[in-house]
Amino acid sequence: MKPEDNKPVKPVSKVSNLKWKRLFAKKWFFPAVYLAAAALILSLVWWYQGAQDSGVTKPNTGWEQELKQEEPIAKTEPMKAPADSGSKALETMGYYDETASEKTKEASLVKYANTYWPHSGLDYTRKDGKTFGVLAAMSGKVVRVEENPLTGNQVEIEHKDGLVTVYQSLADVSVKKGESVSQGEPIAKAGRNNFEKEAGIHLHFEVRKDGESVNPAKFLGKQ
């Protein structure tokens, strides 16, 4: 054995500490640690975002519930009568409802060309027979303005949730197709038509849901 082989061996712990001290002394050590930590944080953020987008359920912290409670609840407009309230126009004929009594159904039939037709809306008329203002029952977009040989001048307004309000037997129409109107805005005046000739000057008002006529009374005054 050589003499140098008899040198005392340094403890392992001291050698390890010496290596760490030398590593810490390197100029690049701490910047490298910061970069690695930043990369880890970014990776976690990207993972969290990906989990959120993919619909993965996140732990409930309670904040979500508080935010939901603070969000305002959107409400739809309550439908209003299409006749100017100052005109004192009254409802004179109702919607033909198959579930109504025989007397009510009989009162909701329109006679035209010697045939009785179910009434598909509500009619408004003044007692003195004069014209009156016709108003938009709800805010929406005008999708049709035309003159029909039977129902007279007609306006259709499209609203949310598949609702369309229809105004027939009009005179002096003041809106055009493509225009947006607000609830209560004047769109025409009551006039005459050939289908309900005996009704004289009146407004025929319909509500259609997904293309089908429904009873307007179920929507008037309700959200």
GROMACS elastic network, one bead per residue, 0.5 to 0.9 nm:
[ bonds ]
;  ai    aj funct       b0    kb
    1     4     6  0.84351   500
    1     5     6  0.66294   500
    1     6     6  0.80987   500
    2     5     6  0.53346   500
    2     6     6  0.72948   500
    3     6     6  0.54420   500
    3     7     6  0.75982   500
    4     7     6  0.56200   500
    5     8     6  0.84456   500
    6     9     6  0.86399   500
    9    12     6  0.87770   500
   10    13     6  0.84380   500
   10    14     6  0.68511   500
   10    15     6  0.68203   500
   11    14     6  0.54388   500
   11    15     6  0.65006   500
   11    16     6  0.88631   500
   12    15     6  0.51055   500
   12    16     6  0.62022   500
   12    17     6  0.86448   500
   13    16     6  0.50926   500
   13    17     6  0.61576   500
   13    18     6  0.85436   500
   14    17     6  0.50526   500
   14    18     6  0.60904   500
   14    19     6  0.86174   500
   15    18     6  0.50602   500
   15    19     6  0.62628   500
   15    20     6  0.87878   500
   16    19     6  0.50969   500
   16    20     6  0.63419   500
   16    21     6  0.86781   500
   17    20     6  0.51515   500
   17    21     6  0.61710   500
   17    22     6  0.85945   500
   18    21     6  0.50993   500
   18    22     6  0.61871   500
   18    23     6  0.85331   500
   19    22     6  0.51166   500
   19    23     6  0.60921   500
   19    24     6  0.86153   500
   20    24     6  0.60315   500
   20    25     6  0.84704   500
   21    24     6  0.50694   500
   21    25     6  0.61525   500
   21    26     6  0.89064   500
   22    25     6  0.50228   500
   22    26     6  0.67092   500
   23    26     6  0.54465   500
   23    27     6  0.89294   500
   23    29     6  0.68639   500
   24    27     6  0.78523   500
   24    28     6  0.88229   500
   24    29     6  0.61487   500
   24    30     6  0.75355   500
   25    28     6  0.87212   500
   25    29     6  0.76336   500
   26    29     6  0.55103   500
   26    30     6  0.82161   500
   27    30     6  0.71616   500
   27    31     6  0.78951   500
   28    31     6  0.56062   500
   28    32     6  0.60377   500
   28    33     6  0.87292   500
   29    32     6  0.52480   500
   29    33     6  0.63407   500
   29    34     6  0.88809   500
   30    34     6  0.62342   500
   30    35     6  0.86247   500
   31    34     6  0.50759   500
   31    35     6  0.61652   500
   31    36     6  0.85822   500
   32    35     6  0.51309   500
   32    36     6  0.61553   500
   32    37     6  0.86253   500
   33    36     6  0.51371   500
   33    37     6  0.61751   500
   33    38     6  0.85852   500
   34    37     6  0.51171   500
   34    38     6  0.60818   500
   34    39     6  0.85425   500
   35    38     6  0.50363   500
   35    39     6  0.60589   500
   35    40     6  0.85603   500
   36    39     6  0.50738   500
   36    40     6  0.62044   500
   36    41     6  0.87144   500
   37    40     6  0.50634   500
   37    41     6  0.62400   500
   37    42     6  0.86466   500
   38    41     6  0.51252   500
   38    42     6  0.61501   500
   38    43     6  0.85148   500
   39    42     6  0.51451   500
   39    43     6  0.60806   500
   39    44     6  0.86575   500
   40    43     6  0.50623   500
   40    44     6  0.62725   500
   40    45     6  0.87210   500
   41    44     6  0.51175   500
   41    45     6  0.62509   500
   41    46     6  0.86965   500
   42    45     6  0.50187   500
   42    46     6  0.61406   500
   42    47     6  0.84846   500
   43    46     6  0.51676   500
   43    47     6  0.60896   500
   43    48     6  0.85700   500
   44    47     6  0.50331   500
   44    48     6  0.60874   500
   44    49     6  0.85617   500
   45    48     6  0.50979   500
   45    49     6  0.61184   500
   45    50     6  0.85113   500
   46    49     6  0.50899   500
   46    50     6  0.60317   500
   46    51     6  0.85334   500
   47    50     6  0.50515   500
   47    51     6  0.61322   500
   47    52     6  0.85991   500
   48    51     6  0.50833   500
   48    52     6  0.62128   500
   48    53     6  0.87348   500
   48    58     6  0.88598   500
   49    52     6  0.50415   500
   49    53     6  0.62567   500
   49    54     6  0.86381   500
   50    53     6  0.51661   500
   50    54     6  0.61200   500
   50    55     6  0.86930   500
   50    56     6  0.85782   500
   51    54     6  0.52103   500
   51    55     6  0.63674   500
   51    56     6  0.50686   500
   51    57     6  0.78289   500
   51    58     6  0.80836   500
   52    55     6  0.54522   500
   52    56     6  0.57372   500
   52    57     6  0.74366   500
   52    58     6  0.74029   500
   53    56     6  0.75376   500
   55    58     6  0.87763   500
   57    60     6  0.87009   500
   58    61     6  0.87696   500
   60    63     6  0.77047   500
   60    64     6  0.72519   500
   60    65     6  0.85955   500
   61    64     6  0.69962   500
   61    65     6  0.85670   500
   62    65     6  0.55058   500
   62    66     6  0.66122   500
   62    67     6  0.89312   500
   63    66     6  0.51260   500
   63    67     6  0.61992   500
   63    68     6  0.86589   500
   64    67     6  0.52156   500
   64    68     6  0.62781   500
   64    69     6  0.87449   500
   65    68     6  0.51389   500
   65    69     6  0.62898   500
   65    70     6  0.87914   500
   66    69     6  0.51469   500
   66    70     6  0.63798   500
   66    71     6  0.89157   500
   67    70     6  0.51406   500
   67    71     6  0.63898   500
   68    71     6  0.53218   500
   68    72     6  0.86020   500
   69    72     6  0.79390   500
   75    78     6  0.88448   500
   75   223     6  0.73064   500
   76    79     6  0.89701   500
   76   160     6  0.84993   500
   76   223     6  0.55831   500
   77    80     6  0.87184   500
   77   138     6  0.67727   500
   77   139     6  0.78924   500
   77   183     6  0.84465   500
   77   221     6  0.89079   500
   77   222     6  0.79841   500
   77   223     6  0.57023   500
   78   137     6  0.87734   500
   78   138     6  0.76049   500
   78   219     6  0.76373   500
   78   220     6  0.68655   500
   78   221     6  0.51326   500
   79    82     6  0.88647   500
   79   137     6  0.55496   500
   79   138     6  0.56113   500
   79   183     6  0.83651   500
   79   219     6  0.61117   500
   79   221     6  0.51828   500
   79   222     6  0.61212   500
   79   223     6  0.69237   500
   80    83     6  0.87727   500
   80   135     6  0.89441   500
   80   136     6  0.81701   500
   80   138     6  0.68293   500
   80   183     6  0.79243   500
   80   184     6  0.77942   500
   80   219     6  0.85461   500
   80   220     6  0.55060   500
   80   221     6  0.56998   500
   80   222     6  0.84743   500
   81    84     6  0.78678   500
   81    85     6  0.81579   500
   81   135     6  0.79005   500
   81   136     6  0.83876   500
   81   137     6  0.58292   500
   81   184     6  0.87974   500
   81   220     6  0.65489   500
   81   221     6  0.79748   500
   82    85     6  0.86405   500
   82   124     6  0.87559   500
   82   133     6  0.84978   500
   82   134     6  0.56455   500
   82   136     6  0.58375   500
   82   138     6  0.87543   500
   82   167     6  0.84804   500
   82   184     6  0.75969   500
   82   203     6  0.86232   500
   82   205     6  0.75237   500
   83    86     6  0.85728   500
   83    87     6  0.74722   500
   83    88     6  0.83341   500
   83    89     6  0.64981   500
   83    90     6  0.83555   500
   83   124     6  0.71065   500
   83   125     6  0.89535   500
   83   132     6  0.73144   500
   83   133     6  0.61981   500
   83   135     6  0.59035   500
   83   136     6  0.86782   500
   83   137     6  0.85395   500
   83   190     6  0.87217   500
   83   203     6  0.78959   500
   84    87     6  0.54535   500
   84    88     6  0.74814   500
   84    89     6  0.73892   500
   84   132     6  0.67765   500
   84   133     6  0.52216   500
   84   134     6  0.60342   500
   84   135     6  0.63666   500
   84   184     6  0.82908   500
   84   186     6  0.84295   500
   85    88     6  0.58635   500
   85    89     6  0.72313   500
   85   133     6  0.88051   500
   86    89     6  0.81055   500
   86   132     6  0.88103   500
   86   133     6  0.88762   500
   87    90     6  0.89576   500
   87   126     6  0.74543   500
   87   131     6  0.85416   500
   87   132     6  0.58209   500
   87   133     6  0.72817   500
   88   125     6  0.86158   500
   88   126     6  0.65066   500
   88   127     6  0.83548   500
   88   132     6  0.86575   500
   89    92     6  0.89852   500
   89   124     6  0.58620   500
   89   125     6  0.51026   500
   89   127     6  0.73371   500
   89   132     6  0.74131   500
   89   202     6  0.88313   500
   90   123     6  0.81627   500
   90   124     6  0.52029   500
   90   125     6  0.54825   500
   90   126     6  0.61580   500
   90   127     6  0.78407   500
   91    94     6  0.72791   500
   91   122     6  0.67468   500
   91   123     6  0.55818   500
   91   125     6  0.65206   500
   91   126     6  0.88327   500
   92   122     6  0.75750   500
   92   123     6  0.55293   500
   92   124     6  0.56796   500
   92   125     6  0.63605   500
   92   126     6  0.89787   500
   92   199     6  0.89573   500
   93   107     6  0.72043   500
   93   108     6  0.61150   500
   93   109     6  0.87054   500
   93   119     6  0.79850   500
   93   121     6  0.81535   500
   93   122     6  0.57028   500
   93   123     6  0.50650   500
   93   124     6  0.74529   500
   94    97     6  0.87666   500
   94   104     6  0.84463   500
   94   105     6  0.88871   500
   94   107     6  0.77571   500
   94   108     6  0.56989   500
   94   119     6  0.71387   500
   94   120     6  0.82625   500
   94   121     6  0.64081   500
   94   123     6  0.66950   500
   94   215     6  0.85705   500
   94   216     6  0.89802   500
   94   217     6  0.86256   500
   95   105     6  0.83799   500
   95   108     6  0.61226   500
   95   109     6  0.88696   500
   95   118     6  0.78785   500
   95   119     6  0.54584   500
   95   120     6  0.54816   500
   95   122     6  0.57194   500
   95   123     6  0.87442   500
   95   206     6  0.87896   500
   95   214     6  0.82542   500
   95   215     6  0.58223   500
   95   216     6  0.75519   500
   95   217     6  0.81653   500
   96    99     6  0.89372   500
   96   100     6  0.79679   500
   96   104     6  0.78807   500
   96   105     6  0.56505   500
   96   106     6  0.83859   500
   96   107     6  0.83020   500
   96   108     6  0.50721   500
   96   109     6  0.70459   500
   96   118     6  0.54789   500
   96   119     6  0.51421   500
   96   120     6  0.62861   500
   96   121     6  0.76570   500
   96   215     6  0.80022   500
   97   100     6  0.54099   500
   97   101     6  0.86190   500
   97   104     6  0.82394   500
   97   105     6  0.65063   500
   97   108     6  0.82479   500
   97   118     6  0.85462   500
   97   119     6  0.88027   500
   97   120     6  0.89482   500
   97   215     6  0.75860   500
   98   101     6  0.81721   500
   98   102     6  0.88918   500
   98   105     6  0.71907   500
   99   102     6  0.89647   500
   99   105     6  0.86644   500
  100   103     6  0.81415   500
  100   104     6  0.61088   500
  100   105     6  0.62301   500
  101   104     6  0.52232   500
  101   105     6  0.61976   500
  101   106     6  0.85702   500
  102   105     6  0.51026   500
  102   106     6  0.60413   500
  102   107     6  0.86333   500
  103   106     6  0.51353   500
  103   107     6  0.63456   500
  103   108     6  0.88317   500
  104   107     6  0.51473   500
  104   108     6  0.64402   500
  105   108     6  0.50561   500
  105   109     6  0.68360   500
  105   118     6  0.81691   500
  106   109     6  0.56886   500
  106   118     6  0.89284   500
  107   110     6  0.84828   500
  108   117     6  0.85302   500
  108   118     6  0.63435   500
  108   119     6  0.54519   500
  108   120     6  0.86762   500
  109   116     6  0.57687   500
  109   117     6  0.53568   500
  109   119     6  0.54912   500
  110   115     6  0.80605   500
  110   116     6  0.53417   500
  110   118     6  0.63357   500
  110   119     6  0.61112   500
  110   195     6  0.81240   500
  110   196     6  0.69317   500
  111   114     6  0.63462   500
  111   115     6  0.55393   500
  111   117     6  0.62746   500
  111   195     6  0.82462   500
  111   196     6  0.76945   500
  111   198     6  0.89689   500
  112   115     6  0.53564   500
  112   116     6  0.63064   500
  112   117     6  0.72827   500
  112   194     6  0.86876   500
  112   195     6  0.62525   500
  112   196     6  0.74003   500
  112   197     6  0.86741   500
  113   116     6  0.82659   500
  113   195     6  0.88956   500
  117   120     6  0.88637   500
  119   122     6  0.77473   500
  120   204     6  0.89593   500
  120   205     6  0.85030   500
  120   206     6  0.65873   500
  120   207     6  0.86777   500
  120   213     6  0.64741   500
  120   214     6  0.75802   500
  120   215     6  0.76743   500
  121   166     6  0.89324   500
  121   204     6  0.65898   500
  121   205     6  0.53923   500
  121   207     6  0.70758   500
  121   213     6  0.77558   500
  121   214     6  0.77458   500
  121   215     6  0.65799   500
  121   216     6  0.65786   500
  122   203     6  0.80751   500
  122   204     6  0.57922   500
  122   205     6  0.51525   500
  122   206     6  0.64877   500
  122   215     6  0.83132   500
  122   216     6  0.71201   500
  122   217     6  0.83478   500
  123   199     6  0.86923   500
  123   202     6  0.66066   500
  123   203     6  0.54938   500
  123   205     6  0.62136   500
  123   206     6  0.89673   500
  124   190     6  0.86291   500
  124   201     6  0.89851   500
  124   202     6  0.55520   500
  124   203     6  0.51163   500
  124   204     6  0.66683   500
  124   205     6  0.79524   500
  125   128     6  0.85627   500
  125   129     6  0.68522   500
  125   130     6  0.81643   500
  125   131     6  0.81292   500
  125   132     6  0.84609   500
  125   190     6  0.82997   500
  125   199     6  0.80357   500
  125   200     6  0.83269   500
  125   201     6  0.67906   500
  125   203     6  0.67225   500
  126   129     6  0.51702   500
  126   130     6  0.61779   500
  126   131     6  0.73638   500
  126   132     6  0.77671   500
  126   201     6  0.81624   500
  126   202     6  0.75591   500
  127   130     6  0.78232   500
  128   131     6  0.89780   500
  129   200     6  0.71653   500
  129   201     6  0.61651   500
  129   202     6  0.80724   500
  130   190     6  0.85131   500
  130   201     6  0.66833   500
  130   202     6  0.85905   500
  131   171     6  0.87932   500
  131   189     6  0.64555   500
  131   190     6  0.51950   500
  131   191     6  0.66006   500
  131   201     6  0.62024   500
  131   202     6  0.72454   500
  132   188     6  0.87540   500
  132   189     6  0.55228   500
  132   190     6  0.55646   500
  132   191     6  0.86442   500
  132   201     6  0.89774   500
  132   202     6  0.84222   500
  132   203     6  0.88767   500
  133   186     6  0.65693   500
  133   187     6  0.79025   500
  133   188     6  0.62819   500
  133   190     6  0.64855   500
  134   137     6  0.89788   500
  134   167     6  0.83052   500
  134   170     6  0.82451   500
  134   184     6  0.86955   500
  134   185     6  0.84217   500
  134   186     6  0.57738   500
  134   187     6  0.59405   500
  134   188     6  0.51906   500
  134   189     6  0.50842   500
  134   190     6  0.63757   500
  134   203     6  0.75974   500
  135   138     6  0.87467   500
  135   183     6  0.74586   500
  135   184     6  0.50384   500
  135   185     6  0.52917   500
  135   187     6  0.56140   500
  135   188     6  0.72240   500
  135   189     6  0.85193   500
  136   139     6  0.68036   500
  136   140     6  0.84175   500
  136   157     6  0.79759   500
  136   165     6  0.83302   500
  136   167     6  0.88828   500
  136   181     6  0.72041   500
  136   182     6  0.68857   500
  136   183     6  0.52051   500
  136   184     6  0.50767   500
  136   185     6  0.54892   500
  136   186     6  0.64854   500
  136   187     6  0.64981   500
  137   165     6  0.74260   500
  137   182     6  0.86531   500
  137   183     6  0.56519   500
  137   184     6  0.62205   500
  137   185     6  0.84296   500
  137   220     6  0.84536   500
  138   157     6  0.84034   500
  138   159     6  0.73204   500
  138   165     6  0.81253   500
  138   181     6  0.82335   500
  138   182     6  0.66667   500
  138   184     6  0.71116   500
  138   185     6  0.89238   500
  139   157     6  0.82517   500
  139   158     6  0.84604   500
  139   159     6  0.68201   500
  139   180     6  0.75758   500
  139   181     6  0.55267   500
  139   184     6  0.79766   500
  139   185     6  0.84936   500
  140   157     6  0.59288   500
  140   158     6  0.54224   500
  140   160     6  0.77260   500
  140   164     6  0.88123   500
  140   179     6  0.86261   500
  140   180     6  0.57312   500
  140   181     6  0.55687   500
  140   182     6  0.66125   500
  140   183     6  0.78406   500
  141   156     6  0.84616   500
  141   157     6  0.53328   500
  141   158     6  0.52374   500
  141   159     6  0.68321   500
  141   177     6  0.80047   500
  141   178     6  0.62829   500
  141   179     6  0.57718   500
  141   181     6  0.61200   500
  141   182     6  0.88414   500
  142   145     6  0.75851   500
  142   155     6  0.72595   500
  142   156     6  0.58828   500
  142   158     6  0.62770   500
  142   175     6  0.76378   500
  142   176     6  0.68224   500
  142   177     6  0.50759   500
  142   178     6  0.52978   500
  142   179     6  0.54398   500
  142   180     6  0.61832   500
  142   181     6  0.72647   500
  143   155     6  0.77920   500
  143   156     6  0.57031   500
  143   157     6  0.56590   500
  143   158     6  0.63533   500
  143   176     6  0.84896   500
  143   177     6  0.53144   500
  143   178     6  0.59355   500
  143   179     6  0.80918   500
  144   154     6  0.75799   500
  144   155     6  0.55094   500
  144   157     6  0.71733   500
  144   176     6  0.78953   500
  144   177     6  0.54812   500
  144   178     6  0.80958   500
  145   153     6  0.75085   500
  145   154     6  0.57336   500
  145   156     6  0.66949   500
  145   173     6  0.84125   500
  145   175     6  0.78608   500
  145   176     6  0.64072   500
  145   177     6  0.58655   500
  146   152     6  0.83163   500
  146   153     6  0.58032   500
  146   154     6  0.53965   500
  146   155     6  0.67860   500
  147   150     6  0.87664   500
  147   151     6  0.78736   500
  147   152     6  0.54684   500
  147   154     6  0.59880   500
  147   155     6  0.89398   500
  148   151     6  0.53935   500
  148   153     6  0.59673   500
  148   154     6  0.69643   500
  148   168     6  0.88904   500
  148   193     6  0.87224   500
  149   152     6  0.58208   500
  149   153     6  0.84496   500
  149   193     6  0.78852   500
  149   194     6  0.72526   500
  149   195     6  0.86505   500
  150   169     6  0.89570   500
  150   193     6  0.61698   500
  150   195     6  0.50535   500
  150   196     6  0.84016   500
  151   154     6  0.72420   500
  151   168     6  0.59557   500
  151   169     6  0.57026   500
  151   170     6  0.87534   500
  151   192     6  0.82415   500
  151   193     6  0.51654   500
  151   194     6  0.63001   500
  151   195     6  0.57172   500
  151   196     6  0.77276   500
  151   204     6  0.86070   500
  152   168     6  0.62508   500
  152   170     6  0.64452   500
  152   171     6  0.84563   500
  152   191     6  0.81003   500
  152   192     6  0.67387   500
  152   194     6  0.70997   500
  152   195     6  0.83515   500
  153   167     6  0.83173   500
  153   168     6  0.59203   500
  153   169     6  0.55649   500
  153   171     6  0.66464   500
  153   172     6  0.88411   500
  153   173     6  0.77122   500
  153   191     6  0.83126   500
  153   192     6  0.86580   500
  153   193     6  0.79762   500
  154   166     6  0.72565   500
  154   167     6  0.55852   500
  154   169     6  0.65806   500
  154   170     6  0.62970   500
  154   173     6  0.84639   500
  155   165     6  0.83555   500
  155   166     6  0.59361   500
  155   167     6  0.51851   500
  155   168     6  0.66600   500
  155   170     6  0.82380   500
  155   173     6  0.81297   500
  155   175     6  0.83330   500
  155   176     6  0.87487   500
  155   177     6  0.85840   500
  155   187     6  0.83195   500
  155   188     6  0.87901   500
  156   164     6  0.66635   500
  156   165     6  0.57519   500
  156   167     6  0.63395   500
  156   168     6  0.87637   500
  156   177     6  0.87967   500
  157   163     6  0.85901   500
  157   164     6  0.55596   500
  157   165     6  0.53379   500
  157   166     6  0.66114   500
  157   167     6  0.85611   500
  157   180     6  0.87222   500
  157   181     6  0.83946   500
  158   162     6  0.76373   500
  158   163     6  0.62001   500
  158   165     6  0.66446   500
  158   166     6  0.89667   500
  159   162     6  0.66062   500
  159   163     6  0.51842   500
  159   164     6  0.57914   500
  159   165     6  0.78395   500
  160   163     6  0.59785   500
  160   164     6  0.83911   500
  161   209     6  0.81698   500
  161   210     6  0.83797   500
  162   208     6  0.80612   500
  162   209     6  0.56228   500
  162   210     6  0.50713   500
  162   211     6  0.79412   500
  163   207     6  0.70314   500
  163   208     6  0.57656   500
  163   210     6  0.65362   500
  163   211     6  0.81795   500
  164   206     6  0.82945   500
  164   207     6  0.58467   500
  164   208     6  0.51037   500
  164   209     6  0.65366   500
  164   210     6  0.80474   500
  164   211     6  0.79126   500
  165   205     6  0.73363   500
  165   206     6  0.57689   500
  165   208     6  0.63253   500
  165   209     6  0.89597   500
  166   204     6  0.80335   500
  166   205     6  0.56946   500
  166   207     6  0.61740   500
  166   208     6  0.76775   500
  167   170     6  0.72053   500
  167   203     6  0.69303   500
  167   204     6  0.58787   500
  167   206     6  0.66005   500
  168   190     6  0.84014   500
  168   191     6  0.84693   500
  168   192     6  0.87962   500
  168   193     6  0.81336   500
  168   202     6  0.88306   500
  168   203     6  0.61435   500
  168   205     6  0.64482   500
  168   206     6  0.83437   500
  169   189     6  0.88176   500
  169   190     6  0.64049   500
  169   191     6  0.51277   500
  169   192     6  0.50262   500
  169   193     6  0.51392   500
  169   194     6  0.86956   500
  169   196     6  0.86561   500
  169   201     6  0.78525   500
  169   202     6  0.66134   500
  169   203     6  0.55844   500
  169   204     6  0.60913   500
  169   205     6  0.89796   500
  170   173     6  0.67768   500
  170   188     6  0.63159   500
  170   189     6  0.56957   500
  170   192     6  0.66763   500
  170   193     6  0.80329   500
  170   201     6  0.87688   500
  170   202     6  0.79507   500
  170   203     6  0.66695   500
  170   204     6  0.84008   500
  171   188     6  0.60473   500
  171   189     6  0.50276   500
  171   190     6  0.57045   500
  171   192     6  0.76532   500
  172   187     6  0.84523   500
  172   188     6  0.53322   500
  172   189     6  0.58150   500
  172   190     6  0.83522   500
  172   191     6  0.84262   500
  173   176     6  0.82754   500
  173   187     6  0.59371   500
  173   189     6  0.68244   500
  174   186     6  0.75434   500
  174   187     6  0.51502   500
  174   188     6  0.55001   500
  174   189     6  0.87954   500
  175   178     6  0.89232   500
  175   179     6  0.69620   500
  175   180     6  0.89576   500
  175   181     6  0.84088   500
  175   186     6  0.85743   500
  175   187     6  0.56374   500
  175   188     6  0.76323   500
  176   179     6  0.58608   500
  177   180     6  0.87787   500
  181   184     6  0.85717   500
  181   185     6  0.64936   500
  181   186     6  0.88517   500
  181   187     6  0.84442   500
  182   185     6  0.55014   500
  183   186     6  0.88834   500
  184   187     6  0.88924   500
  186   189     6  0.81329   500
  189   202     6  0.89341   500
  189   203     6  0.81365   500
  190   201     6  0.60953   500
  190   202     6  0.51912   500
  190   203     6  0.51365   500
  190   204     6  0.86176   500
  191   200     6  0.77028   500
  191   202     6  0.56650   500
  191   203     6  0.68270   500
  192   196     6  0.78387   500
  192   197     6  0.68264   500
  192   199     6  0.79506   500
  192   200     6  0.58114   500
  192   202     6  0.63716   500
  192   203     6  0.81085   500
  193   196     6  0.59929   500
  193   197     6  0.57216   500
  193   199     6  0.86943   500
  193   200     6  0.78962   500
  193   201     6  0.81992   500
  193   202     6  0.86891   500
  194   198     6  0.85202   500
  195   198     6  0.85734   500
  196   199     6  0.54866   500
  196   200     6  0.74879   500
  197   200     6  0.57559   500
  197   201     6  0.85840   500
  199   202     6  0.65663   500
  205   216     6  0.79930   500
  206   213     6  0.69441   500
  206   214     6  0.76384   500
  206   215     6  0.77656   500
  206   216     6  0.63803   500
  207   212     6  0.82899   500
  207   213     6  0.58681   500
  207   214     6  0.57969   500
  207   215     6  0.68428   500
  207   216     6  0.54258   500
  207   219     6  0.83670   500
  208   211     6  0.54997   500
  208   212     6  0.50247   500
  208   214     6  0.56765   500
  208   215     6  0.85089   500
  208   216     6  0.84717   500
  209   212     6  0.52470   500
  209   213     6  0.64251   500
  209   214     6  0.66256   500
  210   213     6  0.85720   500
  213   216     6  0.86507   500
  214   217     6  0.87572   500
  214   218     6  0.81208   500
  215   218     6  0.57963   500
  215   219     6  0.76891   500
  216   219     6  0.54089   500
  216   220     6  0.62277   500
  217   220     6  0.53428   500
  217   221     6  0.84377   500
  218   221     6  0.84472   500
  218   222     6  0.75867   500
  219   222     6  0.53046   500
  219   223     6  0.73654   500
  220   223     6  0.83943   500
